[in-house]
Amino acid sequence: MTMERVARIDTLLRDAFAPTHLLVKDQSHLHAGHAGAQDGLGHFHVKIVSEQFRNTNRVKIHQAIYATLGEMMRTDIHALAIDASAPD
């Protein structure tokens, strides 16, 4: 299930933002015993670089990522760390 979640997150973000760099890591194992982990939800870290983020503030970028992940934010993801930027 974990690799399926990572693959789904990757696909959704690639389709929405056409990133030049994208890395999705499942960090659920670091949160064993945490309340969200008990419900089977995952902890993930996303590093994404996209031209679409240029001249956009961090709050709006995070909102766009949350919206893109949509239902997964309720059914699969307990915590999401985001490192997002535009290309240098």
Backbone as XML, in Angstrom:
<?xml version="1.0"?>
<chain id="A" units="angstrom">
  <residue number="1" name="MET">
    <atom name="N" x="0.822" y="-1.205" z="0.000"/>
    <atom name="CA" x="0.000" y="0.000" z="0.000"/>
    <atom name="C" x="0.863" y="1.264" z="0.000"/>
  </residue>
  <residue number="2" name="THR">
    <atom name="N" x="1.975" y="1.227" z="0.729"/>
    <atom name="CA" x="2.824" y="2.410" z="0.831"/>
    <atom name="C" x="3.379" y="2.823" z="-0.527"/>
  </residue>
  <residue number="3" name="MET">
    <atom name="N" x="3.895" y="1.866" z="-1.291"/>
    <atom name="CA" x="4.452" y="2.201" z="-2.602"/>
    <atom name="C" x="3.348" y="2.701" z="-3.537"/>
  </residue>
  <residue number="4" name="GLU">
    <atom name="N" x="2.151" y="2.183" z="-3.378"/>
    <atom name="CA" x="1.028" y="2.668" z="-4.182"/>
    <atom name="C" x="0.715" y="4.120" z="-3.844"/>
  </residue>
  <residue number="5" name="ARG">
    <atom name="N" x="0.773" y="4.455" z="-2.575"/>
    <atom name="CA" x="0.527" y="5.846" z="-2.162"/>
    <atom name="C" x="1.593" y="6.770" z="-2.730"/>
  </residue>
  <residue number="6" name="VAL">
    <atom name="N" x="2.848" y="6.370" z="-2.606"/>
    <atom name="CA" x="3.952" y="7.178" z="-3.135"/>
    <atom name="C" x="3.771" y="7.374" z="-4.637"/>
  </residue>
  <residue number="7" name="ALA">
    <atom name="N" x="3.452" y="6.301" z="-5.347"/>
    <atom name="CA" x="3.261" y="6.390" z="-6.799"/>
    <atom name="C" x="2.092" y="7.299" z="-7.150"/>
  </residue>
  <residue number="8" name="ARG">
    <atom name="N" x="1.019" y="7.223" z="-6.387"/>
    <atom name="CA" x="-0.161" y="8.065" z="-6.653"/>
    <atom name="C" x="0.159" y="9.537" z="-6.401"/>
  </residue>
  <residue number="9" name="ILE">
    <atom name="N" x="0.836" y="9.830" z="-5.295"/>
    <atom name="CA" x="1.248" y="11.203" z="-4.995"/>
    <atom name="C" x="2.136" y="11.719" z="-6.124"/>
  </residue>
  <residue number="10" name="ASP">
    <atom name="N" x="3.106" y="10.920" z="-6.522"/>
    <atom name="CA" x="4.028" y="11.292" z="-7.603"/>
    <atom name="C" x="3.261" y="11.615" z="-8.885"/>
  </residue>
  <residue number="11" name="THR">
    <atom name="N" x="2.347" y="10.746" z="-9.270"/>
    <atom name="CA" x="1.578" y="10.943" z="-10.503"/>
    <atom name="C" x="0.735" y="12.213" z="-10.443"/>
  </residue>
  <residue number="12" name="LEU">
    <atom name="N" x="0.038" y="12.405" z="-9.344"/>
    <atom name="CA" x="-0.818" y="13.597" z="-9.212"/>
    <atom name="C" x="-0.004" y="14.882" z="-9.308"/>
  </residue>
  <residue number="13" name="LEU">
    <atom name="N" x="1.143" y="14.912" z="-8.616"/>
    <atom name="CA" x="1.970" y="16.120" z="-8.621"/>
    <atom name="C" x="2.628" y="16.345" z="-9.983"/>
  </residue>
  <residue number="14" name="ARG">
    <atom name="N" x="3.068" y="15.293" z="-10.632"/>
    <atom name="CA" x="3.666" y="15.436" z="-11.972"/>
    <atom name="C" x="2.638" y="15.961" z="-12.972"/>
  </residue>
  <residue number="15" name="ASP">
    <atom name="N" x="1.441" y="15.402" z="-12.914"/>
    <atom name="CA" x="0.393" y="15.828" z="-13.844"/>
    <atom name="C" x="-0.008" y="17.285" z="-13.620"/>
  </residue>
  <residue number="16" name="ALA">
    <atom name="N" x="-0.036" y="17.722" z="-12.379"/>
    <atom name="CA" x="-0.496" y="19.074" z="-12.060"/>
    <atom name="C" x="0.571" y="20.148" z="-12.254"/>
  </residue>
  <residue number="17" name="PHE">
    <atom name="N" x="1.832" y="19.816" z="-11.939"/>
    <atom name="CA" x="2.848" y="20.863" z="-11.872"/>
    <atom name="C" x="4.015" y="20.698" z="-12.845"/>
  </residue>
  <residue number="18" name="ALA">
    <atom name="N" x="4.066" y="19.617" z="-13.603"/>
    <atom name="CA" x="5.168" y="19.372" z="-14.552"/>
    <atom name="C" x="6.518" y="19.741" z="-13.933"/>
  </residue>
  <residue number="19" name="PRO">
    <atom name="N" x="6.850" y="19.135" z="-12.801"/>
    <atom name="CA" x="8.073" y="19.528" z="-12.102"/>
    <atom name="C" x="9.349" y="19.157" z="-12.843"/>
  </residue>
  <residue number="20" name="THR">
    <atom name="N" x="10.388" y="19.955" z="-12.612"/>
    <atom name="CA" x="11.707" y="19.615" z="-13.130"/>
    <atom name="C" x="12.409" y="18.660" z="-12.172"/>
  </residue>
  <residue number="21" name="HIS">
    <atom name="N" x="11.943" y="18.630" z="-10.933"/>
    <atom name="CA" x="12.457" y="17.697" z="-9.926"/>
    <atom name="C" x="11.306" y="17.344" z="-8.995"/>
  </residue>
  <residue number="22" name="LEU">
    <atom name="N" x="11.184" y="16.060" z="-8.684"/>
    <atom name="CA" x="10.163" y="15.609" z="-7.740"/>
    <atom name="C" x="10.666" y="14.374" z="-7.021"/>
  </residue>
  <residue number="23" name="LEU">
    <atom name="N" x="10.611" y="14.410" z="-5.707"/>
    <atom name="CA" x="10.971" y="13.271" z="-4.880"/>
    <atom name="C" x="9.907" y="13.133" z="-3.804"/>
  </residue>
  <residue number="24" name="VAL">
    <atom name="N" x="9.293" y="11.969" z="-3.730"/>
    <atom name="CA" x="8.283" y="11.683" z="-2.718"/>
    <atom name="C" x="8.831" y="10.580" z="-1.834"/>
  </residue>
  <residue number="25" name="LYS">
    <atom name="N" x="8.935" y="10.852" z="-0.540"/>
    <atom name="CA" x="9.441" y="9.865" z="0.415"/>
    <atom name="C" x="8.348" y="9.511" z="1.414"/>
  </residue>
  <residue number="26" name="ASP">
    <atom name="N" x="8.213" y="8.225" z="1.657"/>
    <atom name="CA" x="7.324" y="7.756" z="2.713"/>
    <atom name="C" x="8.135" y="7.732" z="4.006"/>
  </residue>
  <residue number="27" name="GLN">
    <atom name="N" x="7.714" y="8.517" z="4.980"/>
    <atom name="CA" x="8.407" y="8.572" z="6.260"/>
    <atom name="C" x="7.541" y="8.002" z="7.381"/>
  </residue>
  <residue number="28" name="SER">
    <atom name="N" x="6.579" y="7.198" z="7.025"/>
    <atom name="CA" x="5.646" y="6.646" z="8.004"/>
    <atom name="C" x="6.358" y="5.844" z="9.080"/>
  </residue>
  <residue number="29" name="HIS">
    <atom name="N" x="7.414" y="5.138" z="8.696"/>
    <atom name="CA" x="8.140" y="4.317" z="9.661"/>
    <atom name="C" x="8.747" y="5.150" z="10.795"/>
  </residue>
  <residue number="30" name="LEU">
    <atom name="N" x="8.970" y="6.425" z="10.549"/>
    <atom name="CA" x="9.522" y="7.313" z="11.574"/>
    <atom name="C" x="8.463" y="7.739" z="12.584"/>
  </residue>
  <residue number="31" name="HIS">
    <atom name="N" x="7.211" y="7.427" z="12.306"/>
    <atom name="CA" x="6.104" y="7.879" z="13.141"/>
    <atom name="C" x="5.280" y="6.718" z="13.690"/>
  </residue>
  <residue number="32" name="ALA">
    <atom name="N" x="5.890" y="5.549" z="13.787"/>
    <atom name="CA" x="5.187" y="4.383" z="14.322"/>
    <atom name="C" x="4.663" y="4.707" z="15.718"/>
  </residue>
  <residue number="33" name="GLY">
    <atom name="N" x="3.410" y="4.365" z="15.962"/>
    <atom name="CA" x="2.791" y="4.636" z="17.253"/>
    <atom name="C" x="2.111" y="5.983" z="17.333"/>
  </residue>
  <residue number="34" name="HIS">
    <atom name="N" x="2.370" y="6.845" z="16.353"/>
    <atom name="CA" x="1.736" y="8.166" z="16.297"/>
    <atom name="C" x="0.256" y="7.989" z="15.983"/>
  </residue>
  <residue number="35" name="ALA">
    <atom name="N" x="-0.579" y="8.896" z="16.447"/>
    <atom name="CA" x="-2.039" y="8.780" z="16.270"/>
    <atom name="C" x="-2.437" y="8.549" z="14.813"/>
  </residue>
  <residue number="36" name="GLY">
    <atom name="N" x="-1.874" y="9.286" z="13.884"/>
    <atom name="CA" x="-2.224" y="9.133" z="12.483"/>
    <atom name="C" x="-1.802" y="7.790" z="11.932"/>
  </residue>
  <residue number="37" name="ALA">
    <atom name="N" x="-0.668" y="7.282" z="12.416"/>
    <atom name="CA" x="-0.179" y="5.983" z="11.951"/>
    <atom name="C" x="-1.105" y="4.866" z="12.424"/>
  </residue>
  <residue number="38" name="GLN">
    <atom name="N" x="-1.717" y="5.034" z="13.576"/>
    <atom name="CA" x="-2.625" y="4.011" z="14.107"/>
    <atom name="C" x="-3.836" y="3.836" z="13.204"/>
  </residue>
  <residue number="39" name="ASP">
    <atom name="N" x="-4.223" y="4.877" z="12.503"/>
    <atom name="CA" x="-5.366" y="4.808" z="11.593"/>
    <atom name="C" x="-4.961" y="4.340" z="10.195"/>
  </residue>
  <residue number="40" name="GLY">
    <atom name="N" x="-3.679" y="4.050" z="10.009"/>
    <atom name="CA" x="-3.203" y="3.574" z="8.720"/>
    <atom name="C" x="-2.852" y="4.669" z="7.737"/>
  </residue>
  <residue number="41" name="LEU">
    <atom name="N" x="-2.906" y="5.915" z="8.181"/>
    <atom name="CA" x="-2.546" y="7.031" z="7.310"/>
    <atom name="C" x="-1.034" y="7.206" z="7.311"/>
  </residue>
  <residue number="42" name="GLY">
    <atom name="N" x="-0.497" y="7.766" z="6.237"/>
    <atom name="CA" x="0.945" y="7.880" z="6.107"/>
    <atom name="C" x="1.498" y="9.264" z="6.357"/>
  </residue>
  <residue number="43" name="HIS">
    <atom name="N" x="2.801" y="9.288" z="6.597"/>
    <atom name="CA" x="3.569" y="10.519" z="6.738"/>
    <atom name="C" x="4.503" y="10.584" z="5.534"/>
  </residue>
  <residue number="44" name="PHE">
    <atom name="N" x="4.454" y="11.688" z="4.793"/>
    <atom name="CA" x="5.226" y="11.796" z="3.568"/>
    <atom name="C" x="5.993" y="13.111" z="3.519"/>
  </residue>
  <residue number="45" name="HIS">
    <atom name="N" x="7.093" y="13.087" z="2.766"/>
    <atom name="CA" x="7.873" y="14.295" z="2.496"/>
    <atom name="C" x="7.957" y="14.444" z="0.985"/>
  </residue>
  <residue number="46" name="VAL">
    <atom name="N" x="7.661" y="15.642" z="0.500"/>
    <atom name="CA" x="7.694" y="15.932" z="-0.934"/>
    <atom name="C" x="8.686" y="17.054" z="-1.184"/>
  </residue>
  <residue number="47" name="LYS">
    <atom name="N" x="9.618" y="16.819" z="-2.099"/>
    <atom name="CA" x="10.493" y="17.881" z="-2.591"/>
    <atom name="C" x="10.127" y="18.057" z="-4.055"/>
  </residue>
  <residue number="48" name="ILE">
    <atom name="N" x="9.684" y="19.252" z="-4.402"/>
    <atom name="CA" x="9.200" y="19.500" z="-5.752"/>
    <atom name="C" x="9.704" y="20.857" z="-6.244"/>
  </residue>
  <residue number="49" name="VAL">
    <atom name="N" x="10.170" y="20.862" z="-7.476"/>
    <atom name="CA" x="10.637" y="22.091" z="-8.126"/>
    <atom name="C" x="9.823" y="22.242" z="-9.411"/>
  </residue>
  <residue number="50" name="SER">
    <atom name="N" x="9.140" y="23.373" z="-9.533"/>
    <atom name="CA" x="8.299" y="23.602" z="-10.705"/>
    <atom name="C" x="8.305" y="25.070" z="-11.083"/>
  </residue>
  <residue number="51" name="GLU">
    <atom name="N" x="8.336" y="25.321" z="-12.362"/>
    <atom name="CA" x="8.248" y="26.693" z="-12.864"/>
    <atom name="C" x="6.932" y="27.331" z="-12.431"/>
  </residue>
  <residue number="52" name="GLN">
    <atom name="N" x="5.902" y="26.541" z="-12.236"/>
    <atom name="CA" x="4.601" y="27.071" z="-11.826"/>
    <atom name="C" x="4.650" y="27.741" z="-10.446"/>
  </residue>
  <residue number="53" name="PHE">
    <atom name="N" x="5.702" y="27.480" z="-9.687"/>
    <atom name="CA" x="5.810" y="28.067" z="-8.352"/>
    <atom name="C" x="6.512" y="29.429" z="-8.359"/>
  </residue>
  <residue number="54" name="ARG">
    <atom name="N" x="7.028" y="29.821" z="-9.512"/>
    <atom name="CA" x="7.728" y="31.111" z="-9.586"/>
    <atom name="C" x="6.773" y="32.253" z="-9.234"/>
  </residue>
  <residue number="55" name="ASN">
    <atom name="N" x="7.239" y="33.172" z="-8.423"/>
    <atom name="CA" x="6.478" y="34.346" z="-7.994"/>
    <atom name="C" x="5.184" y="33.983" z="-7.263"/>
  </residue>
  <residue number="56" name="THR">
    <atom name="N" x="5.172" y="32.830" z="-6.609"/>
    <atom name="CA" x="4.016" y="32.396" z="-5.826"/>
    <atom name="C" x="4.476" y="32.175" z="-4.399"/>
  </residue>
  <residue number="57" name="ASN">
    <atom name="N" x="3.714" y="32.690" z="-3.449"/>
    <atom name="CA" x="4.153" y="32.534" z="-2.064"/>
    <atom name="C" x="3.933" y="31.107" z="-1.565"/>
  </residue>
  <residue number="58" name="ARG">
    <atom name="N" x="4.634" y="30.787" z="-0.495"/>
    <atom name="CA" x="4.643" y="29.432" z="0.054"/>
    <atom name="C" x="3.245" y="28.931" z="0.422"/>
  </residue>
  <residue number="59" name="VAL">
    <atom name="N" x="2.423" y="29.795" z="0.993"/>
    <atom name="CA" x="1.071" y="29.392" z="1.396"/>
    <atom name="C" x="0.266" y="28.947" z="0.174"/>
  </residue>
  <residue number="60" name="LYS">
    <atom name="N" x="0.316" y="29.720" z="-0.885"/>
    <atom name="CA" x="-0.438" y="29.377" z="-2.103"/>
    <atom name="C" x="0.097" y="28.093" z="-2.754"/>
  </residue>
  <residue number="61" name="ILE">
    <atom name="N" x="1.403" y="27.899" z="-2.711"/>
    <atom name="CA" x="1.987" y="26.667" z="-3.248"/>
    <atom name="C" x="1.485" y="25.472" z="-2.450"/>
  </residue>
  <residue number="62" name="HIS">
    <atom name="N" x="1.538" y="25.571" z="-1.140"/>
    <atom name="CA" x="1.079" y="24.463" z="-0.295"/>
    <atom name="C" x="-0.411" y="24.201" z="-0.509"/>
  </residue>
  <residue number="63" name="GLN">
    <atom name="N" x="-1.192" y="25.249" z="-0.620"/>
    <atom name="CA" x="-2.620" y="25.078" z="-0.878"/>
    <atom name="C" x="-2.854" y="24.359" z="-2.207"/>
  </residue>
  <residue number="64" name="ALA">
    <atom name="N" x="-2.077" y="24.713" z="-3.217"/>
    <atom name="CA" x="-2.219" y="24.076" z="-4.528"/>
    <atom name="C" x="-1.843" y="22.594" z="-4.453"/>
  </residue>
  <residue number="65" name="ILE">
    <atom name="N" x="-0.815" y="22.279" z="-3.698"/>
    <atom name="CA" x="-0.411" y="20.882" z="-3.540"/>
    <atom name="C" x="-1.481" y="20.099" z="-2.786"/>
  </residue>
  <residue number="66" name="TYR">
    <atom name="N" x="-1.991" y="20.669" z="-1.689"/>
    <atom name="CA" x="-3.060" y="19.995" z="-0.936"/>
    <atom name="C" x="-4.281" y="19.764" z="-1.833"/>
  </residue>
  <residue number="67" name="ALA">
    <atom name="N" x="-4.649" y="20.754" z="-2.608"/>
    <atom name="CA" x="-5.808" y="20.626" z="-3.499"/>
    <atom name="C" x="-5.560" y="19.545" z="-4.552"/>
  </residue>
  <residue number="68" name="THR">
    <atom name="N" x="-4.354" y="19.480" z="-5.066"/>
    <atom name="CA" x="-4.011" y="18.469" z="-6.063"/>
    <atom name="C" x="-4.121" y="17.064" z="-5.482"/>
  </residue>
  <residue number="69" name="LEU">
    <atom name="N" x="-3.698" y="16.907" z="-4.247"/>
    <atom name="CA" x="-3.760" y="15.586" z="-3.611"/>
    <atom name="C" x="-5.172" y="15.253" z="-3.149"/>
  </residue>
  <residue number="70" name="GLY">
    <atom name="N" x="-6.012" y="16.268" z="-3.049"/>
    <atom name="CA" x="-7.439" y="16.099" z="-2.808"/>
    <atom name="C" x="-7.814" y="15.068" z="-1.773"/>
  </residue>
  <residue number="71" name="GLU">
    <atom name="N" x="-8.538" y="14.068" z="-2.205"/>
    <atom name="CA" x="-9.078" y="13.036" z="-1.322"/>
    <atom name="C" x="-7.983" y="12.295" z="-0.549"/>
  </residue>
  <residue number="72" name="MET">
    <atom name="N" x="-6.803" y="12.185" z="-1.133"/>
    <atom name="CA" x="-5.702" y="11.504" z="-0.434"/>
    <atom name="C" x="-5.372" y="12.192" z="0.890"/>
  </residue>
  <residue number="73" name="MET">
    <atom name="N" x="-5.606" y="13.500" z="0.968"/>
    <atom name="CA" x="-5.332" y="14.222" z="2.208"/>
    <atom name="C" x="-6.268" y="13.768" z="3.333"/>
  </residue>
  <residue number="74" name="ARG">
    <atom name="N" x="-7.371" y="13.166" z="2.980"/>
    <atom name="CA" x="-8.318" y="12.677" z="3.986"/>
    <atom name="C" x="-8.210" y="11.174" z="4.204"/>
  </residue>
  <residue number="75" name="THR">
    <atom name="N" x="-7.839" y="10.440" z="3.163"/>
    <atom name="CA" x="-7.900" y="8.984" z="3.241"/>
    <atom name="C" x="-6.543" y="8.287" z="3.359"/>
  </residue>
  <residue number="76" name="ASP">
    <atom name="N" x="-5.460" y="8.956" z="2.970"/>
    <atom name="CA" x="-4.155" y="8.297" z="2.923"/>
    <atom name="C" x="-3.028" y="9.042" z="3.626"/>
  </residue>
  <residue number="77" name="ILE">
    <atom name="N" x="-3.166" y="10.348" z="3.762"/>
    <atom name="CA" x="-2.064" y="11.166" z="4.264"/>
    <atom name="C" x="-2.438" y="11.796" z="5.604"/>
  </residue>
  <residue number="78" name="HIS">
    <atom name="N" x="-1.636" y="11.482" z="6.617"/>
    <atom name="CA" x="-1.818" y="12.119" z="7.924"/>
    <atom name="C" x="-0.962" y="13.372" z="8.019"/>
  </residue>
  <residue number="79" name="ALA">
    <atom name="N" x="0.269" y="13.288" z="7.494"/>
    <atom name="CA" x="1.185" y="14.417" z="7.561"/>
    <atom name="C" x="1.950" y="14.527" z="6.243"/>
  </residue>
  <residue number="80" name="LEU">
    <atom name="N" x="2.139" y="15.751" z="5.799"/>
    <atom name="CA" x="2.840" y="16.005" z="4.545"/>
    <atom name="C" x="3.806" y="17.171" z="4.737"/>
  </residue>
  <residue number="81" name="ALA">
    <atom name="N" x="5.103" y="16.861" z="4.663"/>
    <atom name="CA" x="6.126" y="17.903" z="4.704"/>
    <atom name="C" x="6.410" y="18.281" z="3.261"/>
  </residue>
  <residue number="82" name="ILE">
    <atom name="N" x="6.426" y="19.574" z="2.984"/>
    <atom name="CA" x="6.590" y="20.048" z="1.608"/>
    <atom name="C" x="7.798" y="20.976" z="1.521"/>
  </residue>
  <residue number="83" name="ASP">
    <atom name="N" x="8.668" y="20.655" z="0.584"/>
    <atom name="CA" x="9.803" y="21.511" z="0.226"/>
    <atom name="C" x="9.592" y="21.852" z="-1.245"/>
  </residue>
  <residue number="84" name="ALA">
    <atom name="N" x="9.025" y="23.027" z="-1.513"/>
    <atom name="CA" x="8.656" y="23.406" z="-2.880"/>
    <atom name="C" x="9.358" y="24.697" z="-3.290"/>
  </residue>
  <residue number="85" name="SER">
    <atom name="N" x="9.764" y="24.738" z="-4.552"/>
    <atom name="CA" x="10.418" y="25.938" z="-5.062"/>
    <atom name="C" x="10.319" y="25.986" z="-6.589"/>
  </residue>
  <residue number="86" name="ALA">
    <atom name="N" x="10.668" y="27.145" z="-7.111"/>
    <atom name="CA" x="10.801" y="27.311" z="-8.557"/>
    <atom name="C" x="12.259" y="26.990" z="-8.911"/>
  </residue>
  <residue number="87" name="PRO">
    <atom name="N" x="12.534" y="26.617" z="-10.157"/>
    <atom name="CA" x="13.929" y="26.351" z="-10.557"/>
    <atom name="C" x="14.793" y="27.598" z="-10.397"/>
  </residue>
  <residue number="88" name="ASP">
    <atom name="N" x="16.064" y="27.373" z="-10.143"/>
    <atom name="CA" x="17.023" y="28.496" z="-10.025"/>
    <atom name="C" x="17.206" y="29.181" z="-11.344"/>
  </residue>
</chain>
